[in-house]
Amino acid sequence: MTKPENFKTVVFPVSRIATVDIGGVGFGKHHMKALVELDVTDACEKLAWLKQQGEKISFNSWLIKCISETINKHKMMHGIRSGKRKVVIFDDIDISVMVERDIEGVKVPLPYVIRKTNIKDFREINREIEAAKEQSIKGDGNYVLGNNKKSLLMKLYYSLPGPARRLSWKLILRNPNLVKKNMGTVMVTSVGMIGDVKGWFIPVSVHPLCFVIGSIEKKPGIASGRIEVREYLYLTALVDHDVVDGAPAIRALNDLKELVETGYGLS
């Protein structure tokens, strides 16, 4: 008789079901993927100086503002396809971020949508994210930070069988107003600030525009004609090719590069 192997079975948070569903639906999106390397030396120095002055501004909050400014100039980047030939382009830019919370001893990333980032500065964005980190949660019931009214709908969603859940995602994605209301038009997620893994991360997303903040690495670079140690950010961008062609996407990313590498708004 074969001796049974030692193992244990764990139950993951119910909110992870949505991650599985998004992965399945997200493979149907036609995203162009760009792996970008940005020199953030000057920005990091300016943020460090602000910290010395008593301001606790996170790098991610500032980068989200840079992304928002870029989209405000190139609004087609967060456009959402509607029907066969129409694209809905919203004036306001709502950016979804993931905030990691500890729920019953398990670290769980929960979504939070920062509304109207186009009219907020990076300090306001930073305060909003910090407030989301402190929001009171009860078990695995607050599935969407900042909006407790959605809890009942989310509980209903998680009670549905898999095909019905994925169908609900497909129906939402066909309606630009529902997309913006429920998940914003842009996703920004950060994985590089955890650990010391160098390189780019390529996710699956249902958003028309998605950015993944990777790690920052020190390595030789050229500044003012000299070789010196610089700090470089690994950034991944996913752009909906059904809405935006390659050339406009590159122009937008080039403007983002300019904002980031000059330390936009930090002087």
C-alpha positions in Angstrom: 0.0 0.0 0.0 1.4 3.4 -1.0 2.0 5.8 1.8 0.1 9.1 1.3 2.2 12.2 0.7 2.4 14.9 3.3 0.5 18.0 2.2 -1.9 20.7 3.3 -4.8 22.4 1.6 -5.3 26.2 2.0 -8.3 28.3 1.2 -7.5 31.5 -0.7 -9.5 34.7 -0.2 -12.7 34.8 -2.1 -11.6 38.1 -3.7 -9.0 36.1 -5.7 -11.9 34.6 -7.7 -12.1 37.9 -9.5 -8.4 37.8 -10.3 -9.0 34.4 -12.0 -12.0 35.7 -14.0 -10.1 38.8 -15.1 -7.3 36.6 -16.3 -9.6 34.5 -18.4 -11.5 37.5 -19.9 -8.3 39.6 -20.3 -6.8 37.1 -22.8 -9.4 38.4 -25.2 -8.0 41.9 -25.2 -5.6 43.0 -28.0 -3.0 44.8 -25.9 0.3 46.1 -27.3 3.0 45.5 -24.7 5.9 48.0 -24.2 8.8 47.3 -21.9 10.2 50.7 -21.0 13.2 51.8 -19.0 13.1 55.3 -17.5 15.9 57.2 -15.8 14.4 58.3 -12.5 17.6 59.5 -10.8 16.6 63.2 -10.7 13.0 62.3 -9.5 14.3 60.1 -6.7 16.6 62.8 -5.5 13.8 65.4 -5.5 11.5 63.0 -3.7 14.2 62.4 -1.1 14.6 66.1 -0.6 10.8 66.5 -0.1 11.0 63.7 2.5 13.7 65.6 4.3 11.4 68.6 4.4 8.8 66.5 6.2 6.6 65.5 3.1 6.0 61.8 2.8 5.3 61.4 -0.9 5.5 57.9 -2.3 7.2 57.4 -5.7 4.1 55.5 -6.9 1.8 58.4 -6.1 4.0 60.8 -8.1 4.3 58.4 -11.0 0.5 58.0 -11.1 0.2 61.8 -11.6 2.8 61.6 -14.4 0.7 58.9 -16.1 -2.5 61.0 -15.6 -0.8 64.1 -17.2 0.3 62.0 -20.1 -3.2 60.6 -20.7 -4.7 64.1 -20.3 -2.6 65.1 -23.3 -3.3 61.8 -25.2 -6.8 61.0 -24.2 -7.3 58.3 -26.8 -4.9 56.2 -24.7 -7.7 55.5 -22.2 -10.5 55.4 -24.8 -12.9 52.5 -24.6 -14.3 50.8 -27.7 -18.1 51.0 -28.1 -19.7 48.9 -30.7 -18.1 48.3 -34.1 -16.5 51.7 -34.9 -16.9 54.0 -31.9 -14.5 54.9 -29.1 -15.7 56.7 -25.9 -13.1 59.1 -24.5 -13.9 60.4 -21.0 -12.6 63.8 -19.9 -11.9 62.6 -16.3 -9.2 60.1 -15.8 -10.0 57.4 -13.2 -7.0 55.2 -12.3 -7.4 51.9 -10.5 -4.7 50.8 -8.1 -4.2 47.8 -5.9 -3.8 48.3 -2.2 -2.5 45.3 -0.2 -4.4 44.7 3.0 -4.0 42.0 5.7 -7.3 40.0 6.0 -7.3 37.3 8.7 -3.6 36.9 8.4 -3.5 36.8 4.6 -2.2 39.7 2.5 -4.8 40.4 -0.1 -4.6 43.1 -2.9 -7.9 45.0 -3.1 -8.8 47.5 -5.8 -9.2 51.2 -5.2 -10.2 53.7 -7.9 -8.7 57.2 -7.7 -11.3 59.4 -9.3 -10.4 62.5 -11.4 -6.6 62.2 -11.2 -6.5 64.9 -13.9 -7.5 67.6 -11.4 -5.6 66.2 -8.4 -1.9 66.8 -7.6 0.4 64.0 -6.5 0.1 65.0 -2.9 -3.7 64.5 -3.0 -3.2 61.2 -4.8 -0.8 60.1 -2.1 -3.2 61.1 0.7 -6.0 59.2 -1.0 -4.0 56.0 -1.3 -2.8 56.2 2.3 -6.4 56.6 3.4 -7.4 53.5 1.5 -4.7 51.6 3.3 -6.3 52.6 6.6 -9.9 51.9 5.6 -11.7 49.7 8.0 -12.5 46.3 6.5 -14.4 43.3 7.9 -13.0 40.0 6.9 -13.2 39.4 3.1 -16.3 41.5 2.7 -15.0 44.9 1.5 -14.0 43.8 -1.9 -13.6 47.3 -3.4 -11.9 49.8 -1.2 -13.6 53.2 -1.0 -17.1 52.0 -1.9 -18.9 49.8 0.7 -22.1 50.0 -1.3 -20.7 47.5 -3.7 -20.3 44.8 -1.1 -23.7 43.2 -1.7 -23.3 43.1 -5.4 -19.8 41.6 -5.1 -21.1 38.9 -2.8 -23.7 38.1 -5.4 -21.0 38.0 -8.0 -18.9 35.6 -6.0 -21.9 33.3 -5.5 -22.4 32.8 -9.2 -20.9 29.9 -11.2 -17.7 30.6 -13.2 -19.4 31.0 -16.7 -21.9 33.5 -15.3 -19.2 35.5 -13.6 -17.2 35.8 -16.7 -20.3 36.7 -18.8 -20.9 39.6 -16.3 -17.4 40.8 -17.0 -17.9 40.7 -20.8 -21.2 42.6 -20.4 -19.5 45.3 -18.3 -16.6 45.6 -20.8 -19.1 46.3 -23.6 -20.4 49.4 -21.8 -17.8 52.2 -21.4 -19.8 53.9 -18.7 -20.0 50.7 -16.6 -16.2 50.2 -17.1 -15.4 53.7 -15.9 -17.9 53.5 -13.0 -16.7 50.1 -11.7 -13.0 50.0 -12.4 -11.8 53.2 -14.0 -10.2 53.5 -17.4 -6.6 52.9 -16.3 -4.9 50.3 -14.1 -1.6 51.0 -12.3 -0.2 48.2 -10.3 3.1 48.0 -8.5 5.1 44.8 -8.0 8.6 46.0 -8.2 8.7 47.6 -4.8 8.5 44.2 -3.2 11.7 42.3 -3.0 14.7 42.9 -5.3 13.7 41.3 -8.6 15.1 43.2 -11.6 13.1 43.3 -14.8 9.7 43.8 -16.3 6.4 42.1 -15.3 3.8 41.5 -18.0 0.2 41.1 -16.6 -3.1 40.3 -18.1 -5.6 43.1 -17.9 -9.1 44.1 -18.9 -8.4 47.8 -18.7 -7.8 49.7 -22.0 -4.6 51.0 -20.5 -2.4 49.3 -17.9 0.9 50.1 -16.3 3.0 47.8 -14.2 5.6 49.5 -12.0 8.7 47.3 -11.7 11.8 47.7 -9.7 14.4 50.5 -9.7 17.9 49.5 -10.4 21.2 51.4 -10.1 23.5 50.9 -13.1 25.9 52.9 -15.3 24.3 55.5 -17.5 25.2 58.7 -19.4 24.3 62.1 -18.0 25.7 65.4 -19.4 28.1 63.4 -21.5 29.6 61.5 -18.6 29.2 57.9 -17.5 27.9 57.7 -13.9 25.7 55.6 -11.7 22.0 56.3 -12.5 18.7 54.9 -11.2 16.4 53.2 -13.8 12.8 52.2 -13.4 11.4 49.1 -15.2 7.9 50.0 -16.5 5.5 47.9 -18.5 2.7 49.5 -20.5 -0.3 47.6 -22.0 -2.2 49.6 -24.7 -5.5 48.6 -26.3 -4.5 48.1 -30.0 -8.2 48.1 -30.9 -8.3 51.8 -29.9 -4.8 53.1 -30.4 -2.2 52.5 -33.1 1.5 52.0 -32.5 2.7 55.5 -33.5 0.3 57.5 -31.2 1.1 55.1 -28.4 4.8 55.7 -28.8 4.3 59.5 -28.8 2.4 59.2 -25.6 5.0 57.0 -23.9 7.7 59.4 -25.1 5.8 62.3 -23.3 5.6 60.1 -20.2 9.3 59.5 -20.4 9.9 63.3 -20.5 7.7 63.9 -17.5 9.3 61.2 -15.4 12.9 61.9 -16.3 12.6 65.6 -15.6 10.9 65.0 -12.2 7.6 66.6 -13.2 6.0 68.8 -10.5 8.7 68.0 -7.9 10.7 71.3 -8.1 
